[in-house]
Amino acid sequence: MAKKRLIVGITGASGAPLSIRLLKALPAYDIETHLVVTRGGILTLQEECRICPEDIFALADVSYDNNDIGAAIASGSFDGAGMVIIPCSMKTAAGICSGYSDNLLLRAADVTIKECRPLILVPRESPLSPIHLRNLQELAGYGVRILPPMLSYYHHPRSIQDMETHFIGRLLDMLGLPVKDLPRWQGLL
């Protein structure tokens, strides 16, 4: 049986460590990762994670140049299980919302929606403007899952890494992957 293939997009929004955490978690699920990173994503990875592009691309099974609009993931015939854009800039969300597919990441997201495959956006912006909210609401109406990296405290995190681990667990859960030891809300005592 062939591995499931997941497209992972990284844009220039803050939150680059989350993309690395996701790419490191997916091999445990026997998922083949197809990575596309925007120019802003590369700059943000370098700034927030002190990682060079070669090292981030090495975390994926297949990586693509964002300018290669003819790459495999640009086609509906690409047999993928869906796409996660983590983090997702508001520029990217606006491009997806308007169907403005002038690069590979936007085209892959457009195709994911067109083919009715799961698309999860991890938007990183605060505060959200009315324009951001309108775009995200419209995307949610198309079936796009919007999963901002919101902090939770019921699992009693002791570090930023604990918060990241919990968020990545929630994301994997949304992808339908079994997550061991994901603290879940049990109600008030």
Z-matrix of the N, CA and C atoms (Angstrom, degrees):
N
C 1 1.446
C 2 1.529 1 109.32
N 3 1.321 2 116.77 1 133.54
C 4 1.456 3 121.62 2 -178.61
C 5 1.520 4 110.63 3 -72.06
N 6 1.328 5 114.64 4 149.52
C 7 1.462 6 120.15 5 175.91
C 8 1.518 7 110.07 6 -64.88
N 9 1.330 8 116.40 7 149.98
C 10 1.454 9 120.52 8 168.41
C 11 1.518 10 107.22 9 -69.46
N 12 1.330 11 115.33 10 144.40
C 13 1.462 12 120.12 11 179.70
C 14 1.520 13 109.07 12 -116.00
N 15 1.318 14 116.15 13 129.10
C 16 1.453 15 122.39 14 -178.77
C 17 1.520 16 109.20 15 -122.71
N 18 1.329 17 115.92 16 130.65
C 19 1.461 18 121.37 17 174.87
C 20 1.524 19 107.61 18 -85.96
N 21 1.325 20 116.41 19 130.91
C 22 1.457 21 122.04 20 175.87
C 23 1.522 22 107.12 21 -118.89
N 24 1.318 23 115.72 22 124.47
C 25 1.462 24 121.94 23 176.80
C 26 1.515 25 109.83 24 -110.96
N 27 1.314 26 115.78 25 141.43
C 28 1.469 27 121.51 26 177.29
C 29 1.522 28 107.31 27 -126.31
N 30 1.324 29 116.63 28 126.34
C 31 1.461 30 120.87 29 178.34
C 32 1.521 31 109.91 30 -114.67
N 33 1.314 32 116.42 31 -175.48
C 34 1.456 33 122.39 32 -173.25
C 35 1.510 34 116.32 33 -82.59
N 36 1.318 35 118.88 34 8.00
C 37 1.460 36 119.92 35 176.95
C 38 1.529 37 109.88 36 -70.62
N 39 1.310 38 116.36 37 156.39
C 40 1.455 39 120.10 38 174.59
C 41 1.527 40 109.10 39 -64.97
N 42 1.315 41 116.42 40 149.61
C 43 1.459 42 120.86 41 -178.57
C 44 1.508 43 112.86 42 118.58
N 45 1.326 44 116.88 43 16.37
C 46 1.467 45 121.80 44 -178.30
C 47 1.533 46 113.62 45 -55.04
N 48 1.341 47 119.98 46 -34.48
C 49 1.465 48 118.14 47 178.94
C 50 1.536 49 113.01 48 -58.32
N 51 1.323 50 116.96 49 -28.89
C 52 1.466 51 119.98 50 178.90
C 53 1.524 52 111.21 51 -65.72
N 54 1.324 53 117.19 52 -36.77
C 55 1.467 54 119.79 53 179.52
C 56 1.527 55 110.44 54 -65.61
N 57 1.316 56 116.90 55 -39.13
C 58 1.463 57 120.46 56 178.04
C 59 1.526 58 110.11 57 -65.52
N 60 1.334 59 116.71 58 -42.85
C 61 1.469 60 120.17 59 178.81
C 62 1.533 61 110.55 60 -60.13
N 63 1.335 62 117.07 61 -41.47
C 64 1.464 63 119.73 62 179.34
C 65 1.527 64 110.81 63 -65.31
N 66 1.335 65 117.38 64 -48.19
C 67 1.466 66 120.60 65 -179.69
C 68 1.525 67 111.97 66 -60.02
N 69 1.313 68 117.52 67 -33.61
C 70 1.462 69 120.64 68 178.49
C 71 1.530 70 112.10 69 -76.45
N 72 1.331 71 117.61 70 -25.82
C 73 1.468 72 121.37 71 -178.64
C 74 1.527 73 112.88 72 -81.87
N 75 1.311 74 118.03 73 -32.05
C 76 1.466 75 121.00 74 -171.89
C 77 1.524 76 115.85 75 -64.74
N 78 1.337 77 121.13 76 -34.23
C 79 1.471 78 119.15 77 178.95
C 80 1.536 79 113.81 78 -57.43
N 81 1.322 80 117.75 79 -29.63
C 82 1.468 81 120.81 80 178.67
C 83 1.528 82 111.75 81 -64.28
N 84 1.324 83 117.06 82 -18.57
C 85 1.461 84 122.26 83 -179.61
C 86 1.528 85 111.93 84 -102.17
N 87 1.318 86 115.99 85 9.67
C 88 1.462 87 121.54 86 -179.92
C 89 1.535 88 111.16 87 57.08
N 90 1.336 89 115.09 88 42.54
C 91 1.465 90 122.91 89 179.07
C 92 1.522 91 107.93 90 -101.67
N 93 1.316 92 117.00 91 132.00
C 94 1.463 93 122.40 92 174.55
C 95 1.524 94 107.28 93 -87.59
N 96 1.327 95 116.71 94 120.92
C 97 1.465 96 121.08 95 -176.25
C 98 1.520 97 111.75 96 -98.07
N 99 1.330 98 115.09 97 135.85
C 100 1.466 99 124.10 98 177.72
C 101 1.520 100 106.09 99 -119.45
N 102 1.317 101 116.19 100 111.33
C 103 1.455 102 122.85 101 -169.13
C 104 1.525 103 112.25 102 -106.83
N 105 1.332 104 115.04 103 135.03
C 106 1.462 105 121.79 104 170.99
C 107 1.529 106 107.34 105 -134.68
N 108 1.321 107 115.91 106 131.23
C 109 1.461 108 122.23 107 -175.55
C 110 1.521 109 108.84 108 -125.56
N 111 1.324 110 116.35 109 132.12
C 112 1.463 111 120.25 110 176.90
C 113 1.530 112 109.69 111 -76.18
N 114 1.318 113 116.30 112 166.70
C 115 1.465 114 121.20 113 177.02
C 116 1.530 115 109.62 114 -58.91
N 117 1.332 116 116.43 115 -44.22
C 118 1.465 117 120.14 116 177.07
C 119 1.519 118 111.95 117 -62.53
N 120 1.333 119 116.83 118 -34.64
C 121 1.459 120 121.43 119 178.00
C 122 1.520 121 111.36 120 -63.45
N 123 1.326 122 115.96 121 -41.73
C 124 1.471 123 119.91 122 178.04
C 125 1.521 124 110.39 123 -63.31
N 126 1.324 125 116.67 124 -44.60
C 127 1.470 126 120.28 125 179.80
C 128 1.525 127 110.97 126 -62.42
N 129 1.335 128 117.06 127 -41.69
C 130 1.461 129 120.60 128 -178.94
C 131 1.526 130 111.14 129 -69.53
N 132 1.330 131 117.71 130 -39.58
C 133 1.466 132 120.49 131 175.82
C 134 1.531 133 110.67 132 -59.51
N 135 1.331 134 115.91 133 -41.80
C 136 1.464 135 119.75 134 179.26
C 137 1.527 136 110.88 135 -64.93
N 138 1.322 137 116.92 136 -40.76
C 139 1.461 138 121.07 137 -177.39
C 140 1.529 139 112.17 138 -74.13
N 141 1.327 140 117.69 139 -47.96
C 142 1.461 141 120.69 140 -173.08
C 143 1.530 142 113.67 141 -84.90
N 144 1.323 143 117.09 142 -27.04
C 145 1.470 144 120.26 143 -173.66
C 146 1.519 145 113.21 144 -117.86
N 147 1.337 146 116.50 145 -8.39
C 148 1.466 147 120.55 146 -176.35
C 149 1.530 148 110.70 147 53.72
N 150 1.330 149 114.93 148 45.55
C 151 1.454 150 121.59 149 -178.24
C 152 1.526 151 108.71 150 -119.95
N 153 1.302 152 117.20 151 140.49
C 154 1.466 153 120.39 152 178.72
C 155 1.538 154 108.65 153 -89.21
N 156 1.319 155 117.26 154 156.60
C 157 1.468 156 120.52 155 -177.10
C 158 1.531 157 113.61 156 -53.76
N 159 1.322 158 117.69 157 -39.40
C 160 1.463 159 120.48 158 -179.13
C 161 1.527 160 111.30 159 -59.58
N 162 1.333 161 117.10 160 -37.66
C 163 1.465 162 120.87 161 -178.94
C 164 1.523 163 111.93 162 -70.64
N 165 1.327 164 117.32 163 -37.30
C 166 1.476 165 118.81 164 177.98
C 167 1.527 166 109.91 165 -70.83
N 168 1.327 167 117.50 166 -41.02
C 169 1.471 168 120.13 167 179.07
C 170 1.529 169 110.61 168 -64.11
N 171 1.330 170 117.67 169 -30.73
C 172 1.461 171 121.59 170 179.81
C 173 1.531 172 111.87 171 -67.65
N 174 1.330 173 117.77 172 -18.81
C 175 1.466 174 120.95 173 178.82
C 176 1.528 175 112.22 174 -77.02
N 177 1.328 176 117.41 175 -13.57
C 178 1.466 177 121.63 176 -177.79
C 179 1.519 178 110.26 177 -105.13
N 180 1.327 179 115.37 178 156.65
C 181 1.466 180 120.24 179 175.29
C 182 1.522 181 110.96 180 -71.73
N 183 1.343 182 116.18 181 -40.34
C 184 1.462 183 122.52 182 -179.99
C 185 1.521 184 106.99 183 -137.35
N 186 1.325 185 116.82 184 136.72
C 187 1.466 186 119.57 185 175.38
C 188 1.520 187 109.26 186 -127.22
N 189 1.327 188 114.90 187 154.53
C 190 1.465 189 121.61 188 -174.50
C 191 1.518 190 110.04 189 -130.66
N 192 1.313 191 114.90 190 151.96
C 193 1.459 192 122.38 191 171.29
C 194 1.532 193 107.18 192 -78.86
N 195 1.314 194 116.69 193 129.38
C 196 1.465 195 120.64 194 -177.52
C 197 1.530 196 112.90 195 -61.87
N 198 1.313 197 117.64 196 -18.51
C 199 1.467 198 120.71 197 178.52
C 200 1.528 199 112.76 198 -86.72
N 201 1.326 200 117.47 199 -8.13
C 202 1.464 201 121.62 200 -177.34
C 203 1.525 202 110.48 201 -84.09
N 204 1.306 203 116.52 202 77.25
C 205 1.460 204 123.05 203 -176.44
C 206 1.534 205 112.58 204 -64.58
N 207 1.347 206 117.25 205 -12.70
C 208 1.454 207 120.92 206 178.83
C 209 1.523 208 113.61 207 -99.12
N 210 1.329 209 118.05 208 10.78
C 211 1.468 210 121.69 209 -179.59
C 212 1.524 211 110.97 210 -65.87
N 213 1.310 212 116.16 211 162.78
C 214 1.473 213 122.54 212 -176.51
C 215 1.525 214 112.69 213 -53.67
N 216 1.340 215 118.14 214 -40.95
C 217 1.462 216 120.63 215 -175.83
C 218 1.528 217 113.32 216 -72.56
N 219 1.340 218 117.19 217 -4.41
C 220 1.463 219 121.70 218 177.94
C 221 1.524 220 111.56 219 -84.51
N 222 1.323 221 117.33 220 -2.40
C 223 1.458 222 120.92 221 -175.24
C 224 1.523 223 111.98 222 -114.16
N 225 1.304 224 116.42 223 143.86
C 226 1.453 225 121.64 224 174.76
C 227 1.515 226 112.41 225 -64.52
N 228 1.315 227 117.47 226 -18.69
C 229 1.464 228 120.05 227 178.77
C 230 1.533 229 112.41 228 -79.41
N 231 1.348 230 117.35 229 -8.35
C 232 1.464 231 120.46 230 174.78
C 233 1.527 232 107.31 231 -66.34
N 234 1.314 233 116.71 232 123.88
C 235 1.462 234 122.00 233 -176.18
C 236 1.521 235 109.58 234 -85.93
N 237 1.312 236 115.91 235 81.39
C 238 1.456 237 120.78 236 -178.54
C 239 1.515 238 111.64 237 -113.11
N 240 1.329 239 114.79 238 155.84
C 241 1.463 240 121.24 239 179.87
C 242 1.525 241 112.00 240 -87.23
N 243 1.331 242 117.55 241 -6.57
C 244 1.459 243 121.07 242 -178.88
C 245 1.511 244 110.75 243 143.54
N 246 1.330 245 114.23 244 -166.67
C 247 1.467 246 120.44 245 -175.45
C 248 1.518 247 109.47 246 -148.36
N 249 1.339 248 115.21 247 142.33
C 250 1.457 249 122.72 248 173.30
C 251 1.522 250 107.26 249 -124.50
N 252 1.324 251 117.02 250 129.68
C 253 1.467 252 120.90 251 173.75
C 254 1.515 253 106.45 252 -111.06
N 255 1.347 254 114.35 253 111.50
C 256 1.455 255 121.41 254 -171.10
C 257 1.521 256 110.30 255 -141.11
N 258 1.286 257 120.68 256 111.78
C 259 1.449 258 127.46 257 -7.81
C 260 1.526 259 110.13 258 -79.27
N 261 1.314 260 115.12 259 162.48
C 262 1.463 261 121.06 260 -179.57
C 263 1.525 262 109.29 261 -113.96
N 264 1.317 263 116.16 262 117.05
C 265 1.462 264 120.76 263 178.01
C 266 1.528 265 109.77 264 -72.52
N 267 1.296 266 115.83 265 159.65
C 268 1.464 267 120.24 266 176.97
C 269 1.523 268 110.97 267 -68.11
N 270 1.343 269 116.95 268 -28.54
C 271 1.465 270 120.37 269 174.49
C 272 1.526 271 109.83 270 -62.70
N 273 1.323 272 116.83 271 -44.08
C 274 1.464 273 120.98 272 179.05
C 275 1.515 274 110.58 273 -65.93
N 276 1.330 275 117.27 274 -44.47
C 277 1.469 276 120.46 275 178.47
C 278 1.526 277 110.16 276 -58.74
N 279 1.338 278 117.10 277 -41.83
C 280 1.466 279 120.46 278 178.86
C 281 1.524 280 111.02 279 -64.91
N 282 1.334 281 117.07 280 -41.26
C 283 1.461 282 120.55 281 178.27
C 284 1.515 283 112.00 282 -62.43
N 285 1.326 284 116.98 283 -43.86
C 286 1.460 285 120.69 284 178.25
C 287 1.526 286 110.03 285 -63.69
N 288 1.321 287 115.99 286 -45.87
C 289 1.464 288 121.49 287 -177.27
C 290 1.527 289 111.75 288 -59.78
N 291 1.318 290 116.29 289 -37.77
C 292 1.467 291 119.83 290 -177.03
C 293 1.521 292 113.18 291 -91.43
N 294 1.329 293 117.52 292 -4.31
C 295 1.467 294 120.73 293 -178.12
C 296 1.513 295 112.96 294 74.12
N 297 1.327 296 116.86 295 22.51
C 298 1.466 297 121.98 296 -178.16
C 299 1.519 298 109.05 297 -87.26
N 300 1.304 299 117.19 298 85.79
C 301 1.462 300 123.43 299 -171.95
C 302 1.521 301 111.85 300 -97.42
N 303 1.333 302 117.34 301 68.68
C 304 1.465 303 120.19 302 -176.45
C 305 1.525 304 113.56 303 -94.49
N 306 1.337 305 117.99 304 6.90
C 307 1.459 306 121.16 305 173.55
C 308 1.525 307 108.67 306 -145.80
N 309 1.304 308 116.89 307 173.57
C 310 1.468 309 120.34 308 -173.98
C 311 1.521 310 112.13 309 -66.35
N 312 1.318 311 117.91 310 -41.39
C 313 1.463 312 119.41 311 -179.69
C 314 1.520 313 110.76 312 -59.66
N 315 1.324 314 117.12 313 -47.85
C 316 1.466 315 120.38 314 179.64
C 317 1.529 316 111.51 315 -64.77
N 318 1.328 317 117.01 316 -39.53
C 319 1.462 318 120.35 317 178.58
C 320 1.528 319 110.88 318 -64.67
N 321 1.334 320 117.23 319 -42.56
C 322 1.462 321 120.40 320 179.22
C 323 1.534 322 110.79 321 -62.98
N 324 1.336 323 117.22 322 -39.29
C 325 1.468 324 120.40 323 177.07
C 326 1.523 325 110.57 324 -65.83
N 327 1.328 326 116.44 325 -42.53
C 328 1.469 327 121.82 326 178.26
C 329 1.531 328 110.68 327 -59.17
N 330 1.327 329 116.31 328 -44.95
C 331 1.469 330 121.55 329 179.40
C 332 1.532 331 110.16 330 -66.30
N 333 1.322 332 117.20 331 -39.11
C 334 1.465 333 120.81 332 179.23
C 335 1.527 334 110.08 333 -59.60
N 336 1.332 335 117.23 334 -44.33
C 337 1.467 336 120.88 335 177.24
C 338 1.523 337 110.12 336 -65.70
N 339 1.327 338 116.71 337 -45.97
C 340 1.471 339 121.81 338 -178.50
C 341 1.523 340 111.68 339 -58.21
N 342 1.320 341 116.57 340 -38.20
C 343 1.466 342 121.56 341 -177.74
C 344 1.532 343 112.73 342 -88.54
N 345 1.341 344 115.82 343 6.14
C 346 1.479 345 122.00 344 178.93
C 347 1.525 346 112.80 345 57.77
N 348 1.328 347 115.40 346 37.67
C 349 1.458 348 121.07 347 175.86
C 350 1.531 349 108.26 348 -97.49
N 351 1.316 350 117.49 349 156.98
C 352 1.468 351 119.48 350 -179.49
C 353 1.533 352 112.11 351 -62.73
N 354 1.315 353 114.73 352 131.86
C 355 1.465 354 122.03 353 173.30
C 356 1.517 355 106.86 354 -127.34
N 357 1.329 356 115.67 355 122.50
C 358 1.461 357 121.60 356 179.45
C 359 1.517 358 108.43 357 -117.46
N 360 1.322 359 115.83 358 125.88
C 361 1.468 360 121.80 359 176.23
C 362 1.518 361 108.97 360 -107.81
N 363 1.321 362 115.94 361 135.00
C 364 1.455 363 122.64 362 175.57
C 365 1.526 364 106.28 363 -111.20
N 366 1.352 365 116.14 364 83.79
C 367 1.470 366 119.43 365 -175.55
C 368 1.518 367 111.76 366 -74.99
N 369 1.330 368 114.48 367 138.82
C 370 1.455 369 121.28 368 -179.25
C 371 1.519 370 108.62 369 -126.19
N 372 1.283 371 116.17 370 96.57
C 373 1.465 372 121.69 371 175.86
C 374 1.516 373 106.71 372 -159.83
N 375 1.313 374 116.66 373 143.49
C 376 1.454 375 119.55 374 176.24
C 377 1.516 376 108.54 375 -160.09
N 378 1.301 377 118.41 376 129.13
C 379 1.466 378 126.81 377 -3.56
C 380 1.528 379 110.68 378 -75.73
N 381 1.311 380 115.29 379 163.74
C 382 1.464 381 120.99 380 177.43
C 383 1.526 382 109.11 381 -88.05
N 384 1.320 383 115.96 382 132.04
C 385 1.467 384 119.95 383 177.82
C 386 1.523 385 108.94 384 -82.66
N 387 1.322 386 117.54 385 165.74
C 388 1.471 387 119.44 386 175.30
C 389 1.538 388 112.29 387 -56.86
N 390 1.329 389 117.42 388 -32.88
C 391 1.473 390 120.42 389 178.07
C 392 1.521 391 110.03 390 -66.66
N 393 1.338 392 117.20 391 -45.22
C 394 1.468 393 120.62 392 177.97
C 395 1.520 394 110.69 393 -58.84
N 396 1.334 395 115.19 394 -47.45
C 397 1.468 396 120.22 395 -178.60
C 398 1.524 397 111.58 396 -61.90
N 399 1.323 398 116.71 397 -40.53
C 400 1.471 399 120.29 398 178.92
C 401 1.526 400 110.34 399 -63.08
N 402 1.331 401 116.90 400 -46.31
C 403 1.468 402 120.20 401 179.88
C 404 1.527 403 111.37 402 -62.04
N 405 1.331 404 117.50 403 -44.92
C 406 1.459 405 120.84 404 -179.59
C 407 1.528 406 111.24 405 -65.87
N 408 1.332 407 116.08 406 -39.32
C 409 1.471 408 119.01 407 177.97
C 410 1.522 409 110.77 408 -64.78
N 411 1.317 410 116.01 409 -42.25
C 412 1.467 411 119.58 410 179.06
C 413 1.533 412 110.82 411 -63.66
N 414 1.325 413 116.85 412 -42.28
C 415 1.460 414 120.40 413 177.93
C 416 1.524 415 111.04 414 -63.27
N 417 1.330 416 117.06 415 -41.03
C 418 1.467 417 120.16 416 177.56
C 419 1.528 418 110.16 417 -60.80
N 420 1.322 419 116.95 418 -34.74
C 421 1.465 420 121.01 419 176.93
C 422 1.520 421 113.04 420 -66.06
N 423 1.322 422 116.82 421 -21.41
C 424 1.476 423 121.96 422 176.98
C 425 1.530 424 111.30 423 -88.26
N 426 1.325 425 116.78 424 0.28
C 427 1.458 426 120.55 425 -179.20
C 428 1.514 427 114.34 426 96.24
N 429 1.325 428 117.22 427 2.72
C 430 1.466 429 121.10 428 177.65
C 431 1.524 430 107.86 429 -72.63
N 432 1.322 431 116.13 430 133.68
C 433 1.466 432 120.58 431 178.13
C 434 1.516 433 108.07 432 -87.82
N 435 1.316 434 116.78 433 129.95
C 436 1.459 435 122.94 434 -179.45
C 437 1.527 436 107.02 435 -108.41
N 438 1.322 437 116.32 436 116.92
C 439 1.464 438 121.29 437 -175.58
C 440 1.526 439 109.67 438 -130.06
N 441 1.345 440 117.16 439 81.89
C 442 1.464 441 118.39 440 177.50
C 443 1.531 442 109.93 441 -67.60
N 444 1.312 443 117.64 442 147.25
C 445 1.466 444 120.17 443 -179.58
C 446 1.528 445 110.99 444 -76.16
N 447 1.311 446 115.42 445 74.63
C 448 1.465 447 121.64 446 -178.31
C 449 1.531 448 109.91 447 -81.14
N 450 1.293 449 115.71 448 141.50
C 451 1.457 450 121.02 449 177.62
C 452 1.526 451 109.75 450 -74.73
N 453 1.315 452 116.16 451 142.32
C 454 1.459 453 120.80 452 171.05
C 455 1.515 454 107.36 453 -129.28
N 456 1.307 455 115.63 454 152.69
C 457 1.459 456 119.75 455 -174.28
C 458 1.518 457 113.59 456 -123.22
N 459 1.340 458 118.00 457 -9.93
C 460 1.461 459 120.35 458 -176.17
C 461 1.528 460 112.65 459 -64.86
N 462 1.336 461 118.06 460 -18.31
C 463 1.459 462 120.50 461 177.57
C 464 1.531 463 111.95 462 -92.66
N 465 1.340 464 116.61 463 6.01
C 466 1.464 465 124.38 464 175.70
C 467 1.534 466 112.84 465 55.44
N 468 1.339 467 117.13 466 60.68
C 469 1.469 468 119.72 467 -179.87
C 470 1.523 469 110.88 468 -65.31
N 471 1.320 470 114.58 469 145.77
C 472 1.468 471 120.22 470 178.67
C 473 1.525 472 111.94 471 -110.27
N 474 1.351 473 116.04 472 -6.07
C 475 1.464 474 118.96 473 -177.44
C 476 1.532 475 109.43 474 -157.04
N 477 1.316 476 114.23 475 169.02
C 478 1.464 477 119.61 476 174.34
C 479 1.522 478 109.21 477 -61.36
N 480 1.328 479 117.28 478 -38.22
C 481 1.463 480 120.90 479 179.56
C 482 1.527 481 111.25 480 -61.80
N 483 1.343 482 117.52 481 -37.69
C 484 1.472 483 120.19 482 175.93
C 485 1.525 484 110.69 483 -61.69
N 486 1.325 485 116.66 484 -40.87
C 487 1.465 486 120.56 485 179.44
C 488 1.530 487 110.42 486 -67.25
N 489 1.331 488 117.00 487 -42.08
C 490 1.464 489 120.67 488 177.49
C 491 1.534 490 110.74 489 -62.98
N 492 1.320 491 116.86 490 -43.56
C 493 1.465 492 121.40 491 179.77
C 494 1.525 493 110.36 492 -59.63
N 495 1.320 494 116.53 493 -44.29
C 496 1.464 495 120.41 494 179.44
C 497 1.522 496 110.62 495 -63.73
N 498 1.324 497 117.11 496 -43.55
C 499 1.467 498 119.83 497 -179.79
C 500 1.527 499 111.02 498 -64.30
N 501 1.322 500 117.83 499 -45.17
C 502 1.471 501 120.61 500 179.27
C 503 1.527 502 109.41 501 -62.53
N 504 1.313 503 117.71 502 -37.55
C 505 1.465 504 120.52 503 174.61
C 506 1.517 505 112.09 504 -59.39
N 507 1.323 506 116.26 505 -42.81
C 508 1.481 507 120.36 506 177.33
C 509 1.526 508 110.63 507 -63.05
N 510 1.330 509 117.10 508 -39.83
C 511 1.462 510 121.96 509 179.09
C 512 1.534 511 110.71 510 -65.37
N 513 1.319 512 116.82 511 -46.73
C 514 1.465 513 120.71 512 177.85
C 515 1.531 514 110.35 513 -61.18
N 516 1.312 515 116.08 514 -38.78
C 517 1.465 516 121.49 515 176.88
C 518 1.526 517 110.41 516 -60.60
N 519 1.337 518 116.46 517 -41.93
C 520 1.459 519 121.43 518 178.96
C 521 1.528 520 111.58 519 -65.22
N 522 1.332 521 116.86 520 -27.70
C 523 1.458 522 121.95 521 176.74
C 524 1.531 523 111.84 522 -80.38
N 525 1.338 524 116.01 523 -2.10
C 526 1.454 525 120.21 524 -180.00
C 527 1.511 526 113.94 525 81.27
N 528 1.327 527 116.69 526 18.30
C 529 1.461 528 121.18 527 -179.68
C 530 1.529 529 109.44 528 -94.81
N 531 1.323 530 118.16 529 138.19
C 532 1.469 531 120.34 530 -179.12
C 533 1.528 532 110.61 531 -69.70
N 534 1.295 533 115.85 532 124.75
C 535 1.461 534 120.71 533 -177.41
C 536 1.520 535 108.59 534 -113.05
N 537 1.329 536 115.55 535 116.96
C 538 1.465 537 120.47 536 177.37
C 539 1.525 538 109.24 537 -75.87
N 540 1.274 539 115.01 538 143.47
C 541 1.470 540 121.88 539 171.84
C 542 1.525 541 114.19 540 58.72
N 543 1.329 542 118.27 541 29.88
C 544 1.467 543 120.10 542 174.87
C 545 1.525 544 107.69 543 -81.37
N 546 1.329 545 116.82 544 113.40
C 547 1.462 546 117.76 545 178.94
C 548 1.534 547 110.32 546 -62.57
N 549 1.301 548 115.89 547 128.54
C 550 1.464 549 121.13 548 -179.98
C 551 1.518 550 108.83 549 -118.73
N 552 1.306 551 115.14 550 147.80
C 553 1.449 552 121.75 551 179.50
C 554 1.523 553 109.30 552 -60.46
N 555 1.304 554 117.27 553 128.26
C 556 1.465 555 122.70 554 -178.25
C 557 1.517 556 112.69 555 -108.15
N 558 1.313 557 116.45 556 4.27
C 559 1.464 558 119.67 557 -176.72
C 560 1.518 559 110.19 558 90.23
N 561 1.306 560 114.73 559 169.57
C 562 1.465 561 120.02 560 -179.95
C 563 1.521 562 110.10 561 -75.04
N 564 1.314 563 115.19 562 143.02
C 565 1.468 564 120.30 563 -179.39
C 566 1.506 565 111.78 564 -71.71
